[in-house]
Amino acid sequence: MATDFSFDRTLRRPLIVGGIALSALLVLAGCGDREAEASPRVTAVAEVVRQDLRLVAEATGELEPLRKVEVKSKASGEVLETYVEVGDRVEPGTLLARIDPRDVQNSYNQVLADYEVAQERLTVSEAQLRRSENLLASGVITDQEHESRSLDFANARAAFVRAETSVELARLQLQDVTIRSPMTGIVLVKDVEEGQVIQSASGSVSGGTTLVTIANLDVVQVRTLIDETDVGRIQAGMPVNVRVEAYPDRRFTGQVEKIEPQATVQSNVVMFPVIVQLQNADGALKPGMSAEVVVTVAERQNTLTLPNNAIVTFNEMRTAASVLGVPDSRVDLDQSAFQQLTRELAESRGQEVPEQAVMRGGGDAPNLQALREQVARGEISQDSIRALMQAAGAARGGAGAGARGGQAWGGAQQSSGLAARGGDNDMGRPGVVFVRSADGTVSPRAILIGVNDWNNSEVLIGVEEGEEVLLIGGAQLQAQQQERNQQMRARMGGGLPF
């Protein structure tokens, strides 16, 4: 399979070969044009060939750990010893550093002494309460005196509980002077050395002093930004190839993990963060490396292809014919041809024809010849023409979307998105090519196209391998359309009616 790893931050797009798609009125206005009978002006010809197509989204980003932890101490004081260096691999519980324990040891000794006193007071108070109960039963003391003994016992028990809690807290603080690793990973940064005085993370408003930074590098990720026009065709799970400058001849494979919902604006361009995950069992990938990411959006192997500048939309067909010098008498292609191609493609795949695919064929399109005659006789107004064409466009649905200019037509957005989601269920989009027969005559032919890359488009049905098609220069096509628009304005006495 052919693979291209030239990198760019934007999605590869097909060349735009058309300008603004001709409106239906241009076809109507052409009724007075005299059909040319000259031979076609053939400037360039290409063959229908089989090759691999690969549509990719390319961007750059930076490698970063999937999980990174800054280890801080809950205890303040002087760092007595450190046990790791940058690059060391640690496991959960690995000893990292030890803090001077004198302050917390003194606190522990004090609360331990308070605990022993509270325990003794509770014992004495409990004995006094039992004697008080016996004396009260014998009538030696009053109820008031017994209640006083009961209150003393309750206070002694509360003091004992507080002392017990303080001892437990002091014991934990004593353990906090020994810093251990919370996870498996690699020491990325070591921020302290022996003799440095650090602040507690829990007792400082600044958040405390970071001792070391640990990251798990078994799985790394690339955070890259992709333009909003391209992100719609990228989905979680898509395969990704990544290249880093440290290993120019090595390709790392991963997949799209997720597309973050919050956009970022850079130079007035809306971008979305896309996260790509990579397995890094050998540790070759390091955080901070610049990465060039290639997301495979769609791929076709050994498929029929045509150059993008051989394809025009249905509405650009007559303009393209004028550029190529094809007589109007040979430009008799009807939109029902797309409907027939869709049916044949579905039958060849053993599928049912989707209703929207049938509608886009244009079977309900207005009879253009009849409309031209009605315009000539003054039987129909421009407003009525506009209403008819708008209604036909709404009925055709997909064909209308495909015919709205070169960008919507030739762009990879629709084809790649359909290919990524539907695979062989994609019924393609309509297009027109000019085929040169063996005797040299040129005529338009309807085709359905699938995915496309920067230069070529996949042909699902409509032409055969080895057939020759004419290439159409985008500048010539646009110039011809502008000339027709000017002629239309002159005939209408002003701007185009719609």
Secondary structure as UniProt FT lines:
FT   HELIX           24..29
FT   HELIX           30..32
FT   STRAND          45..47
FT   STRAND          49..72
FT   STRAND          77..82
FT   TURN            86..87
FT   STRAND          89..90
FT   TURN            92..93
FT   STRAND          95..99
FT   HELIX           102..138
FT   HELIX           143..176
FT   STRAND          178..180
FT   STRAND          185..190
FT   TURN            194..195
FT   STRAND          197..198
FT   TURN            201..203
FT   TURN            205..206
FT   STRAND          210..227
FT   HELIX           228..231
FT   TURN            232..233
FT   TURN            236..237
FT   STRAND          239..244
FT   TURN            245..246
FT   TURN            248..249
FT   STRAND          252..259
FT   STRAND          264..266
FT   TURN            267..268
FT   STRAND          269..279
FT   TURN            281..282
FT   TURN            287..288
FT   STRAND          290..307
FT   HELIX           308..310
FT   HELIX           314..316
FT   HELIX           317..324
FT   HELIX           328..330
FT   HELIX           336..349
FT   HELIX           355..360
FT   TURN            363..364
FT   HELIX           368..377
FT   HELIX           382..396
FT   HELIX           398..402
FT   HELIX           405..410
FT   HELIX           412..422
FT   HELIX           423..425
FT   STRAND          429..436
FT   TURN            438..439
FT   STRAND          442..452
FT   STRAND          456..461
FT   TURN            465..466
FT   STRAND          468..470
FT   HELIX           474..492
//
